Amino acid sequence: MSDLRTPVGILFLLMGIIVTALGLFGSHNTAPLTDVNVNLYVGVFMLFFGGGMLWLGLRNAS
């Protein structure tokens, strides 16, 4: 059985890149109840999570 951490890590990295780019370069309309750029924070979190999952999956592969 293959390790699911590698494809999950790739998925979260790709989605994190897209959401972070939208947070940085997109319209800076914030969520209705906050003044925080939610796309930027969620995108950075997805990048860290995806990188961690990918690292764990590749580390275990060897």
DSSP file (Angstrom, degrees, kcal/mol; ACC not computed):
  #  RESIDUE AA STRUCTURE BP1 BP2  ACC     N-H-->O    O-->H-N    N-H-->O    O-->H-N    TCO  KAPPA ALPHA  PHI   PSI    X-CA   Y-CA   Z-CA
    1    1 A M              0   0    0      0, 0.0     2,-0.1     0, 0.0     0, 0.0   0.000 360.0 360.0 360.0 135.4    0.0    0.0    0.0
    2    2 A S        -     0   0    0      1,-0.1     2,-0.4     2,-0.0     0, 0.0  -0.354 360.0-102.6 -79.5 159.6    1.4    3.4   -0.9
    3    3 A D        -     0   0    0      1,-0.1     3,-0.5    54,-0.1    -1,-0.1  -0.680  22.3-156.7 -82.9 128.0    2.0    6.2    1.5
    4    4 A L  S  > S+     0   0    0     -2,-0.4     4,-1.8     1,-0.2     5,-0.2   0.588  79.9  79.9 -81.8 -10.2   -0.7    8.9    1.4
    5    5 A R  H  > S+     0   0    0      1,-0.2     4,-2.4     2,-0.2    -1,-0.2   0.860  88.0  55.7 -68.0 -33.5    1.4   11.6    2.8
    6    6 A T  H  > S+     0   0    0     -3,-0.5     4,-2.2     2,-0.2    -1,-0.2   0.964 111.7  39.1 -67.5 -52.4    3.2   12.3   -0.5
    7    7 A P  H  > S+     0   0    0      0, 0.0     4,-2.5     0, 0.0    -1,-0.2   0.873 117.0  51.8 -66.5 -32.7    0.1   13.0   -2.7
    8    8 A V  H  X S+     0   0    0     -4,-1.8     4,-2.6     2,-0.2     5,-0.2   0.911 110.0  49.7 -66.0 -40.7   -1.5   14.9    0.2
    9    9 A G  H  X S+     0   0    0     -4,-2.4     4,-2.2    -5,-0.2    -1,-0.2   0.906 111.5  48.0 -62.6 -42.3    1.6   17.0    0.6
   10   10 A I  H  X S+     0   0    0     -4,-2.2     4,-2.5     2,-0.2     5,-0.2   0.923 112.1  50.2 -64.0 -44.0    1.7   17.8   -3.2
   11   11 A L  H  X S+     0   0    0     -4,-2.5     4,-2.6     1,-0.2     5,-0.2   0.934 112.8  45.1 -60.1 -47.9   -2.0   18.7   -3.1
   12   12 A F  H  X S+     0   0    0     -4,-2.6     4,-2.4     1,-0.2    -1,-0.2   0.852 111.9  53.0 -68.4 -33.2   -1.6   21.0   -0.2
   13   13 A L  H  X S+     0   0    0     -4,-2.2     4,-2.3    -5,-0.2    -1,-0.2   0.940 111.9  44.9 -64.5 -45.9    1.5   22.6   -1.7
   14   14 A L  H  X S+     0   0    0     -4,-2.5     4,-2.0     1,-0.2    -2,-0.2   0.932 116.7  44.8 -64.4 -45.1   -0.2   23.4   -5.0
   15   15 A M  H  X S+     0   0    0     -4,-2.6     4,-2.7    -5,-0.2     5,-0.2   0.873 112.1  53.5 -66.8 -35.6   -3.3   24.7   -3.3
   16   16 A G  H  X S+     0   0    0     -4,-2.4     4,-2.5    -5,-0.2     5,-0.2   0.882 107.3  51.1 -65.2 -38.5   -1.2   26.7   -0.8
   17   17 A I  H  X S+     0   0    0     -4,-2.3     4,-2.2     2,-0.2    -2,-0.2   0.926 113.1  45.8 -63.2 -44.0    0.7   28.3   -3.7
   18   18 A I  H  X S+     0   0    0     -4,-2.0     4,-2.1     2,-0.2    -2,-0.2   0.937 115.9  43.9 -65.7 -47.3   -2.6   29.3   -5.4
   19   19 A V  H  X S+     0   0    0     -4,-2.7     4,-2.1     2,-0.2    24,-0.2   0.878 113.7  50.8 -69.1 -37.4   -4.3   30.6   -2.2
   20   20 A T  H  X S+     0   0    0     -4,-2.5     4,-2.2    23,-0.2    -1,-0.2   0.909 109.8  50.5 -65.5 -40.7   -1.1   32.5   -1.1
   21   21 A A  H  X>S+     0   0    0     -4,-2.2     4,-3.1    -5,-0.2     5,-0.5   0.899 110.2  49.9 -63.5 -39.9   -0.9   34.1   -4.6
   22   22 A L  H  X5S+     0   0    0     -4,-2.1     4,-1.5     1,-0.2    -1,-0.2   0.885 111.2  49.8 -64.2 -37.1   -4.5   35.2   -4.4
   23   23 A G  H  <5S+     0   0    0     -4,-2.1    17,-0.2    16,-0.3    -2,-0.2   0.862 118.9  37.5 -68.6 -35.4   -3.8   36.6   -0.9
   24   24 A L  H  <5S+     0   0    0     -4,-2.2    -2,-0.2    -5,-0.1    -3,-0.2   0.909 133.7  19.1 -82.3 -43.9   -0.8   38.6   -2.1
   25   25 A F  H  <5S+     0   0    0     -4,-3.1    -3,-0.2    -5,-0.2    -2,-0.2   0.546 105.2  87.2-110.2  -9.7   -1.8   39.7   -5.6
   26   26 A G  S  <<S-     0   0    0     -4,-1.5     2,-0.1    -5,-0.5    -4,-0.0  -0.082  96.3 -61.3 -79.9-175.8   -5.6   39.4   -5.6
   27   27 A S        -     0   0    0      1,-0.1     2,-0.2     2,-0.0    -1,-0.2  -0.461  47.0-132.2 -66.7 141.4   -8.1   42.0   -4.5
   28   28 A H        +     0   0    0     -2,-0.1     2,-0.4    -3,-0.1    -1,-0.1  -0.092  53.2 144.2 -93.0  36.6   -7.6   42.8   -0.9
   29   29 A N        -     0   0    0     -2,-0.2     2,-0.1     1,-0.0     6,-0.0  -0.630  39.6-147.1 -71.6 130.0  -11.3   42.5    0.1
   30   30 A T        -     0   0    0     -2,-0.4     7,-0.1     1,-0.2     5,-0.1  -0.382  27.1 -76.6 -93.9 173.3  -11.3   41.0    3.5
   31   31 A A    >   -     0   0    0      5,-0.8     3,-1.4    -2,-0.1    -1,-0.2  -0.340  50.9-108.0 -63.9 152.6  -13.9   38.7    5.1
   32   32 A P  T 3  S+     0   0    0      0, 0.0    -1,-0.1     0, 0.0    -2,-0.1   0.797 114.5  38.2 -58.6 -31.2  -17.1   40.5    6.2
   33   33 A L  T 3  S+     0   0    0      2,-0.0     2,-0.3     0, 0.0    -2,-0.0   0.335 116.7  46.1-105.4   8.9  -16.4   40.3    9.9
   34   34 A T    <   -     0   0    0     -3,-1.4     4,-0.1     2,-0.1    -4,-0.1  -0.970  61.7-140.4-146.9 159.7  -12.6   40.9   10.0
   35   35 A D        +     0   0    0     -2,-0.3     2,-0.3    -5,-0.1    -1,-0.0   0.187  69.8 113.0-101.9  14.9   -9.9   43.1    8.5
   36   36 A V  S    S-     0   0    0     -5,-0.1     2,-1.5     1,-0.1    -5,-0.8  -0.656  75.5-120.5 -92.4 142.3   -7.5   40.2    8.1
   37   37 A N     >  -     0   0    0     -2,-0.3     4,-1.6     1,-0.2     3,-0.4  -0.667  34.7-177.5 -79.2  91.1   -6.3   38.9    4.7
   38   38 A V  H  > S+     0   0    0     -2,-1.5     4,-2.7     1,-0.2     5,-0.3   0.855  74.0  59.1 -65.1 -38.3   -7.6   35.4    5.3
   39   39 A N  H  > S+     0   0    0      1,-0.2     4,-2.2     2,-0.2   -16,-0.3   0.884 105.4  50.0 -60.0 -39.0   -6.3   34.0    2.0
   40   40 A L  H  > S+     0   0    0     -3,-0.4     4,-2.2   -17,-0.2    -1,-0.2   0.941 113.6  43.3 -66.2 -47.8   -2.8   34.9    2.8
   41   41 A Y  H  X S+     0   0    0     -4,-1.6     4,-2.1     2,-0.2    -2,-0.2   0.909 116.7  46.0 -67.4 -42.0   -2.8   33.3    6.3
   42   42 A V  H  X S+     0   0    0     -4,-2.7     4,-2.4     2,-0.2    -1,-0.2   0.889 112.3  52.4 -68.3 -37.8   -4.6   30.2    5.1
   43   43 A G  H  X S+     0   0    0     -4,-2.2     4,-2.0    -5,-0.3   -23,-0.2   0.902 109.6  47.9 -64.6 -41.3   -2.3   29.9    2.1
   44   44 A V  H  X S+     0   0    0     -4,-2.2     4,-2.2     2,-0.2    -1,-0.2   0.906 111.7  50.6 -66.0 -40.9    0.8   30.1    4.2
   45   45 A F  H  X S+     0   0    0     -4,-2.1     4,-2.7     1,-0.2    -2,-0.2   0.911 109.7  50.7 -61.9 -41.6   -0.6   27.5    6.6
   46   46 A M  H  X S+     0   0    0     -4,-2.4     4,-2.8     1,-0.2     5,-0.2   0.865 108.4  52.9 -65.0 -35.4   -1.3   25.2    3.7
   47   47 A L  H  X S+     0   0    0     -4,-2.0     4,-2.4   -31,-0.2    -2,-0.2   0.930 112.1  44.3 -64.5 -45.0    2.2   25.7    2.4
   48   48 A F  H  X S+     0   0    0     -4,-2.2     4,-2.3     2,-0.2    -2,-0.2   0.923 116.0  46.8 -65.0 -44.0    3.7   24.7    5.8
   49   49 A F  H  X S+     0   0    0     -4,-2.7     4,-2.5     2,-0.2     5,-0.2   0.930 114.5  46.7 -64.6 -45.7    1.3   21.7    6.2
   50   50 A G  H  X S+     0   0    0     -4,-2.8     4,-2.4   -38,-0.2   -37,-0.2   0.888 112.4  50.3 -64.4 -39.2    1.9   20.5    2.6
   51   51 A G  H  X S+     0   0    0     -4,-2.4     4,-2.4    -5,-0.2    -1,-0.2   0.895 111.4  48.8 -65.0 -39.7    5.7   20.8    3.0
   52   52 A G  H  X S+     0   0    0     -4,-2.3     4,-2.5     2,-0.2    -2,-0.2   0.916 112.7  47.0 -65.7 -43.4    5.6   18.9    6.3
   53   53 A M  H  X S+     0   0    0     -4,-2.5     4,-2.5     2,-0.2    -2,-0.2   0.911 113.6  48.3 -65.2 -41.5    3.5   16.1    4.8
   54   54 A L  H  X S+     0   0    0     -4,-2.4     4,-2.5     2,-0.2     5,-0.2   0.907 111.7  49.8 -65.5 -41.0    5.7   15.9    1.7
   55   55 A W  H  X S+     0   0    0     -4,-2.4     4,-2.2     2,-0.2    -2,-0.2   0.919 112.4  47.3 -62.4 -44.2    8.8   15.8    3.9
   56   56 A L  H  X S+     0   0    0     -4,-2.5     4,-1.7     1,-0.2    -2,-0.2   0.892 113.5  48.4 -65.5 -38.9    7.4   13.1    6.1
   57   57 A G  H  X S+     0   0    0     -4,-2.5     4,-0.8   -52,-0.2    -2,-0.2   0.901 115.1  43.1 -68.7 -40.3    6.3   11.1    3.0
   58   58 A L  H  X S+     0   0    0     -4,-2.5     4,-0.7     2,-0.2    -2,-0.2   0.825 111.6  55.1 -74.9 -30.9    9.7   11.4    1.3
   59   59 A R  H  < S+     0   0    0     -4,-2.2     3,-0.5    -5,-0.2    -1,-0.2   0.875 109.9  46.2 -67.7 -36.9   11.6   10.7    4.5
   60   60 A N  H  < S+     0   0    0     -4,-1.7    -1,-0.2     1,-0.2    -2,-0.2   0.694 100.0  70.4 -78.2 -19.3    9.8    7.5    5.0
   61   61 A A  H  <        0   0    0     -4,-0.8    -1,-0.2     1,-0.2    -2,-0.2   0.772 360.0 360.0 -70.7 -26.0   10.2    6.3    1.4
   62   62 A S     <        0   0    0     -4,-0.7    -1,-0.2    -3,-0.5    -2,-0.1   0.476 360.0 360.0 -87.8 360.0   13.9    5.7    1.7
